[in-house]
Amino acid sequence: MSKDWKNRRNVNPPDISVVVCTYNRADLLKRTVESLFAQQAGATRFEILVVDNNSTDNTRAVVESLQTKSPVPLRYVFEPRQGNAYARNTGVEQAQAAIVAFIDDDVVAADSWVSAIKSGFDRYPQLSFIGGKVLPLWDADPPSWLTRSHWAPLALLDYGDKEKEIAGQMPLGLLTANIAFKKEVFTEVGQFSPSLQRVKDAIGSMEDTEFLMRACRGGKTGRYLPALITWGSIDPERLTKAYHRRWHTGQGHFYGVMNDPEWERSSFRLAGVPGHLYRETVQNAMRWLARVLTGKQDEAFLHECQLRFFRGFVKQRRTTPS
């Protein structure tokens, strides 16, 4: 692209910068970006930033090919520091617009997604962020045990068809597979925390959850908008109990790293672990055993996952006491 075009872009910035962070998912990335090409955005101007987080596949070539047919500005940015937080922070820094939207590289957006983001902030100008549903793209029927109670490891989210406020000390979570912020939030609150990020194949990370908590505790408010919809691909590995066990163990680890004083508030602590977590673990162990003994294996697995969370948390605290 020419230097003159870059100068014009700075003078007349887009309304929304859509950031797609990616790592070794060139084939899925193509589908994600093409869903952004198909947006019915009307008068809303947007750009796409693909932040390549040190991929070793043909990600760059895929983006360069897409640039030849892109109906909107499409930029490729390389971030060599490995990890989602680094990639997202770079996307924010490179964004031209006052609104920064995130979508994952294995997700496709409804064709109204960009316009819904713009109209959401127009309707609620006081908000700092908005987010919406991330629904599954099933390639096959999920196993019987995989109910909505197990959606978190699949990076899926659906709070129903009514809008909800996201605010307070322990706000409802949203996903970076479908969320948009006013860019000024990152100046006022700070960036995503690399200490809580997922690196390569690690799972259960907390950088997005912690950022929302920090923003809300700093007085920012957001809103869940059910009309804001994306769909996530479900890797077959994520349909296995082994993956869910790993994810919950990993999330326990990252909760231990986060060391959030509000979440860990309790009447007592033992070995760096808050008392409420011991109580919940005893309850989950009893419920797990009761369901195993009565042959309710699907229900038992839900409680097993909570025990895995406790295991990850305790292991982290033994390694690095709080």
Secondary structure, DSSP 8 states (H G I E B T S, - for coil): --HHHHHHHHHS--SEEEEEEESS-HHHHHHHHHHHHT---TT--EEEEEEE-S-SSSHHHHHHHHHTT-SS-EEEEE--S-SHHHHHHHHHHH--SSEEEE--TTEEE-TTHHHHHHHHHHH-TT-SEEEEEEEEE-SS---TT--GGG-GGGT-B---SS-EEE-SSS-----TTSEEEETHHHHHH----GGG---TT-----HHHHHHHHHHHTT--EEEEEEEEEEEE--GGGGSHHHHHHHHHHHHHHHHHH--TTTT--S-EETTEEHHHHHHHHHHHHHHHHHHHTT-HHHHHHHHHHHHHHHHHHHHHHHS--
